[in-house]
């Protein structure tokens, strides 16, 4: 989880982690009562809100890591090319920069943040799919109930 953004404004936008366990749906959600479906819907929405907040922070952290990496690479490139060593090719200088220990560390940090962001993105997509599934089931039940009422009121 991204903790670098600890400003008062930043913490206002970060969702609180839900206090209940992660939500899992059964293979057949039609076996759940309407009340249980409503609970699942509420819990999934809370987890989706939390994942969306985490995704935003992960995207910010990933961008920050990319910026640091780019800045270091460009600083080294300018430094090496302006040193005036004759005959050095840009390709060779770029290769030297790519194996610089600080560049390697920053590159690894970027890759870690990228991977974390992708995992959070996948998690959010899964929650949103589950929310849609539960919502469709609740709507289906509501429509079935209306249909039954119309048949009996004739």
LONUMI-746353 format. One record per residue (C-alpha): x, y, z; chain; residue number from 1; residue in one letter. Coordinates in steps of 0.1 Angstrom, whole numbers, plus 5000, padded with zeros to 4 digits. Layout:
# LONUMI-746353
@c1 = X c2 = Y c3 = Z mol = A seq = NUM type = a
...
***
This chain:
# LONUMI-746353
@c1 = 5000 c2 = 5000 c3 = 5000 mol = A seq = 1 type = x
@c1 = 5012 c2 = 5034 c3 = 4992 mol = A seq = 2 type = x
@c1 = 5021 c2 = 5054 c3 = 5022 mol = A seq = 3 type = x
@c1 = 5042 c2 = 5082 c3 = 5007 mol = A seq = 4 type = x
@c1 = 5012 c2 = 5105 c3 = 5003 mol = A seq = 5 type = x
@c1 = 5005 c2 = 5114 c3 = 5039 mol = A seq = 6 type = x
@c1 = 4993 c2 = 5149 c3 = 5034 mol = A seq = 7 type = x
@c1 = 4960 c2 = 5159 c3 = 5051 mol = A seq = 8 type = x
@c1 = 4944 c2 = 5164 c3 = 5017 mol = A seq = 9 type = x
@c1 = 4957 c2 = 5130 c3 = 5005 mol = A seq = 10 type = x
@c1 = 4944 c2 = 5111 c3 = 5035 mol = A seq = 11 type = x
@c1 = 4909 c2 = 5127 c3 = 5030 mol = A seq = 12 type = x
@c1 = 4906 c2 = 5108 c3 = 4997 mol = A seq = 13 type = x
@c1 = 4919 c2 = 5075 c3 = 5008 mol = A seq = 14 type = x
@c1 = 4891 c2 = 5050 c3 = 5016 mol = A seq = 15 type = x
@c1 = 4892 c2 = 5031 c3 = 5049 mol = A seq = 16 type = x
@c1 = 4898 c2 = 4994 c3 = 5046 mol = A seq = 17 type = x
@c1 = 4866 c2 = 4975 c3 = 5052 mol = A seq = 18 type = x
@c1 = 4863 c2 = 4960 c3 = 5087 mol = A seq = 19 type = x
@c1 = 4849 c2 = 4927 c3 = 5074 mol = A seq = 20 type = x
@c1 = 4867 c2 = 4899 c3 = 5056 mol = A seq = 21 type = x
@c1 = 4870 c2 = 4898 c3 = 5018 mol = A seq = 22 type = x
@c1 = 4837 c2 = 4888 c3 = 5001 mol = A seq = 23 type = x
@c1 = 4834 c2 = 4855 c3 = 4983 mol = A seq = 24 type = x
@c1 = 4803 c2 = 4846 c3 = 4963 mol = A seq = 25 type = x
@c1 = 4791 c2 = 4810 c3 = 4961 mol = A seq = 26 type = x
@c1 = 4791 c2 = 4792 c3 = 4928 mol = A seq = 27 type = x
@c1 = 4753 c2 = 4795 c3 = 4926 mol = A seq = 28 type = x
@c1 = 4742 c2 = 4829 c3 = 4940 mol = A seq = 29 type = x
@c1 = 4705 c2 = 4819 c3 = 4935 mol = A seq = 30 type = x
@c1 = 4709 c2 = 4799 c3 = 4967 mol = A seq = 31 type = x
@c1 = 4713 c2 = 4831 c3 = 4987 mol = A seq = 32 type = x
@c1 = 4684 c2 = 4848 c3 = 5003 mol = A seq = 33 type = x
@c1 = 4676 c2 = 4884 c3 = 4991 mol = A seq = 34 type = x
@c1 = 4689 c2 = 4896 c3 = 5025 mol = A seq = 35 type = x
@c1 = 4722 c2 = 4877 c3 = 5020 mol = A seq = 36 type = x
@c1 = 4725 c2 = 4892 c3 = 4985 mol = A seq = 37 type = x
@c1 = 4719 c2 = 4927 c3 = 4999 mol = A seq = 38 type = x
@c1 = 4747 c2 = 4921 c3 = 5024 mol = A seq = 39 type = x
@c1 = 4770 c2 = 4908 c3 = 4997 mol = A seq = 40 type = x
@c1 = 4762 c2 = 4938 c3 = 4975 mol = A seq = 41 type = x
@c1 = 4770 c2 = 4962 c3 = 5004 mol = A seq = 42 type = x
@c1 = 4803 c2 = 4944 c3 = 5013 mol = A seq = 43 type = x
@c1 = 4814 c2 = 4942 c3 = 4976 mol = A seq = 44 type = x
@c1 = 4807 c2 = 4979 c3 = 4972 mol = A seq = 45 type = x
@c1 = 4828 c2 = 4987 c3 = 5003 mol = A seq = 46 type = x
@c1 = 4857 c2 = 4966 c3 = 4990 mol = A seq = 47 type = x
@c1 = 4854 c2 = 4981 c3 = 4955 mol = A seq = 48 type = x
@c1 = 4856 c2 = 5016 c3 = 4970 mol = A seq = 49 type = x
@c1 = 4887 c2 = 5006 c3 = 4989 mol = A seq = 50 type = x
@c1 = 4903 c2 = 4990 c3 = 4958 mol = A seq = 51 type = x
@c1 = 4895 c2 = 5021 c3 = 4937 mol = A seq = 52 type = x
@c1 = 4912 c2 = 5043 c3 = 4963 mol = A seq = 53 type = x
@c1 = 4942 c2 = 5019 c3 = 4964 mol = A seq = 54 type = x
@c1 = 4943 c2 = 5019 c3 = 4926 mol = A seq = 55 type = x
@c1 = 4945 c2 = 5057 c3 = 4925 mol = A seq = 56 type = x
@c1 = 4974 c2 = 5058 c3 = 4950 mol = A seq = 57 type = x
@c1 = 4992 c2 = 5029 c3 = 4932 mol = A seq = 58 type = x
@c1 = 4989 c2 = 5049 c3 = 4899 mol = A seq = 59 type = x
@c1 = 5004 c2 = 5080 c3 = 4916 mol = A seq = 60 type = x
@c1 = 5032 c2 = 5059 c3 = 4931 mol = A seq = 61 type = x
@c1 = 5039 c2 = 5042 c3 = 4897 mol = A seq = 62 type = x
@c1 = 5041 c2 = 5076 c3 = 4880 mol = A seq = 63 type = x
@c1 = 5064 c2 = 5089 c3 = 4906 mol = A seq = 64 type = x
@c1 = 5087 c2 = 5059 c3 = 4902 mol = A seq = 65 type = x
@c1 = 5087 c2 = 5063 c3 = 4864 mol = A seq = 66 type = x
@c1 = 5095 c2 = 5100 c3 = 4868 mol = A seq = 67 type = x
@c1 = 5125 c2 = 5093 c3 = 4892 mol = A seq = 68 type = x
@c1 = 5138 c2 = 5066 c3 = 4868 mol = A seq = 69 type = x
@c1 = 5135 c2 = 5089 c3 = 4838 mol = A seq = 70 type = x
@c1 = 5152 c2 = 5118 c3 = 4856 mol = A seq = 71 type = x
@c1 = 5181 c2 = 5097 c3 = 4867 mol = A seq = 72 type = x
@c1 = 5186 c2 = 5082 c3 = 4832 mol = A seq = 73 type = x
@c1 = 5184 c2 = 5117 c3 = 4816 mol = A seq = 74 type = x
@c1 = 5208 c2 = 5132 c3 = 4841 mol = A seq = 75 type = x
@c1 = 5233 c2 = 5104 c3 = 4834 mol = A seq = 76 type = x
@c1 = 5229 c2 = 5108 c3 = 4797 mol = A seq = 77 type = x
@c1 = 5235 c2 = 5145 c3 = 4797 mol = A seq = 78 type = x
@c1 = 5264 c2 = 5141 c3 = 4821 mol = A seq = 79 type = x
@c1 = 5281 c2 = 5114 c3 = 4800 mol = A seq = 80 type = x
@c1 = 5274 c2 = 5130 c3 = 4766 mol = A seq = 81 type = x
@c1 = 5286 c2 = 5165 c3 = 4778 mol = A seq = 82 type = x
@c1 = 5318 c2 = 5151 c3 = 4793 mol = A seq = 83 type = x
@c1 = 5332 c2 = 5154 c3 = 4758 mol = A seq = 84 type = x
@c1 = 5346 c2 = 5120 c3 = 4754 mol = A seq = 85 type = x
@c1 = 5351 c2 = 5116 c3 = 4716 mol = A seq = 86 type = x
@c1 = 5340 c2 = 5086 c3 = 4698 mol = A seq = 87 type = x
@c1 = 5315 c2 = 5074 c3 = 4723 mol = A seq = 88 type = x
@c1 = 5283 c2 = 5064 c3 = 4707 mol = A seq = 89 type = x
@c1 = 5249 c2 = 5072 c3 = 4722 mol = A seq = 90 type = x
@c1 = 5240 c2 = 5035 c3 = 4721 mol = A seq = 91 type = x
@c1 = 5271 c2 = 5027 c3 = 4743 mol = A seq = 92 type = x
@c1 = 5263 c2 = 5055 c3 = 4767 mol = A seq = 93 type = x
@c1 = 5227 c2 = 5043 c3 = 4770 mol = A seq = 94 type = x
@c1 = 5239 c2 = 5008 c3 = 4777 mol = A seq = 95 type = x
@c1 = 5262 c2 = 5020 c3 = 4804 mol = A seq = 96 type = x
@c1 = 5233 c2 = 5040 c3 = 4819 mol = A seq = 97 type = x
@c1 = 5211 c2 = 5009 c3 = 4818 mol = A seq = 98 type = x
@c1 = 5235 c2 = 4990 c3 = 4840 mol = A seq = 99 type = x
@c1 = 5241 c2 = 5018 c3 = 4865 mol = A seq = 100 type = x
@c1 = 5233 c2 = 5005 c3 = 4900 mol = A seq = 101 type = x
@c1 = 5211 c2 = 5034 c3 = 4908 mol = A seq = 102 type = x
@c1 = 5192 c2 = 5031 c3 = 4875 mol = A seq = 103 type = x
@c1 = 5188 c2 = 4994 c3 = 4882 mol = A seq = 104 type = x
@c1 = 5174 c2 = 5000 c3 = 4916 mol = A seq = 105 type = x
@c1 = 5150 c2 = 5027 c3 = 4903 mol = A seq = 106 type = x
@c1 = 5139 c2 = 5004 c3 = 4875 mol = A seq = 107 type = x
@c1 = 5132 c2 = 4976 c3 = 4899 mol = A seq = 108 type = x
@c1 = 5111 c2 = 5000 c3 = 4921 mol = A seq = 109 type = x
@c1 = 5092 c2 = 5011 c3 = 4890 mol = A seq = 110 type = x
@c1 = 5085 c2 = 4974 c3 = 4881 mol = A seq = 111 type = x
@c1 = 5073 c2 = 4966 c3 = 4916 mol = A seq = 112 type = x
@c1 = 5049 c2 = 4996 c3 = 4916 mol = A seq = 113 type = x
@c1 = 5037 c2 = 4987 c3 = 4881 mol = A seq = 114 type = x
@c1 = 5030 c2 = 4951 c3 = 4893 mol = A seq = 115 type = x
@c1 = 5012 c2 = 4963 c3 = 4924 mol = A seq = 116 type = x
@c1 = 4990 c2 = 4986 c3 = 4903 mol = A seq = 117 type = x
@c1 = 4981 c2 = 4958 c3 = 4879 mol = A seq = 118 type = x
@c1 = 4971 c2 = 4936 c3 = 4908 mol = A seq = 119 type = x
@c1 = 4949 c2 = 4963 c3 = 4924 mol = A seq = 120 type = x
@c1 = 4934 c2 = 4970 c3 = 4890 mol = A seq = 121 type = x
@c1 = 4925 c2 = 4933 c3 = 4885 mol = A seq = 122 type = x
@c1 = 4911 c2 = 4932 c3 = 4920 mol = A seq = 123 type = x
@c1 = 4889 c2 = 4962 c3 = 4914 mol = A seq = 124 type = x
@c1 = 4877 c2 = 4947 c3 = 4881 mol = A seq = 125 type = x
@c1 = 4868 c2 = 4915 c3 = 4899 mol = A seq = 126 type = x
@c1 = 4848 c2 = 4934 c3 = 4926 mol = A seq = 127 type = x
@c1 = 4829 c2 = 4953 c3 = 4899 mol = A seq = 128 type = x
@c1 = 4821 c2 = 4921 c3 = 4880 mol = A seq = 129 type = x
@c1 = 4808 c2 = 4905 c3 = 4912 mol = A seq = 130 type = x
@c1 = 4787 c2 = 4936 c3 = 4920 mol = A seq = 131 type = x
@c1 = 4771 c2 = 4935 c3 = 4886 mol = A seq = 132 type = x
@c1 = 4763 c2 = 4898 c3 = 4891 mol = A seq = 133 type = x
@c1 = 4747 c2 = 4904 c3 = 4925 mol = A seq = 134 type = x
@c1 = 4728 c2 = 4934 c3 = 4911 mol = A seq = 135 type = x
@c1 = 4714 c2 = 4914 c3 = 4882 mol = A seq = 136 type = x
@c1 = 4702 c2 = 4887 c3 = 4906 mol = A seq = 137 type = x
@c1 = 4685 c2 = 4912 c3 = 4928 mol = A seq = 138 type = x
@c1 = 4669 c2 = 4928 c3 = 4897 mol = A seq = 139 type = x
@c1 = 4658 c2 = 4894 c3 = 4884 mol = A seq = 140 type = x
@c1 = 4641 c2 = 4886 c3 = 4918 mol = A seq = 141 type = x
@c1 = 4625 c2 = 4920 c3 = 4919 mol = A seq = 142 type = x
@c1 = 4611 c2 = 4915 c3 = 4884 mol = A seq = 143 type = x
@c1 = 4599 c2 = 4880 c3 = 4893 mol = A seq = 144 type = x
@c1 = 4581 c2 = 4894 c3 = 4923 mol = A seq = 145 type = x
@c1 = 4564 c2 = 4921 c3 = 4902 mol = A seq = 146 type = x
@c1 = 4554 c2 = 4896 c3 = 4876 mol = A seq = 147 type = x
@c1 = 4539 c2 = 4873 c3 = 4903 mol = A seq = 148 type = x
@c1 = 4520 c2 = 4902 c3 = 4918 mol = A seq = 149 type = x
@c1 = 4505 c2 = 4912 c3 = 4885 mol = A seq = 150 type = x
@c1 = 4494 c2 = 4876 c3 = 4878 mol = A seq = 151 type = x
@c1 = 4476 c2 = 4874 c3 = 4912 mol = A seq = 152 type = x
@c1 = 4460 c2 = 4909 c3 = 4909 mol = A seq = 153 type = x
@c1 = 4441 c2 = 4900 c3 = 4877 mol = A seq = 154 type = x
***
